[in-house]
């Protein structure tokens, strides 16, 4: 038997019990959602910003001869890069707020402090976070779908180049694969009157072999994955905040103030 009456052992057990209580008070769903949100936004903002810059170079070099045909897309890229800065700052602060709300409303606080005090202001704050998170989830779902457009365009471009290379190896005539084109105007990247607006045949195949193409493709895939991770984090936030609000409502009905 251990000498449980020894002062040093009692003190050690007290520290252990305190650590267990602190660990139990952590809102793990909100913590995991916060980490996923930060990781997803880092991917989306970092890779998305650089991918937009690479897209400007790629389209301006190979798909648009006139600067006026590219001015609308260049302005959109510039403004969206500023939007990315704002998104990174907003989600960083919002993640901290949701994590703090998770600490405040978690049921483990009751076990830590002996009693749970739920105020009308606390319940109203939790309901506000639920509504805001629902709105953000729907908005980010649209952003997630929008991010898939450049990935789809570059994927089709890569597959088209692959088909051109196969035809170039099997048929000696250039005319056999010169009709295979990739039109940036069909994806809304350029206006319909832009010239040439498309790349065909071996010209398109040579574009796919450049480093700019592969770097842009990889960056858009990473940004798309980051948007997916952020969307998953928002869904986890929704589940956590809804549960926390349900706990507060239940305690309010039971008369716990």
Beta strands, then each sheet from edge to edge (+ up, - down):
strand 1: 181-183
strand 2: 198-200
sheet 1: 1+ 2-
end
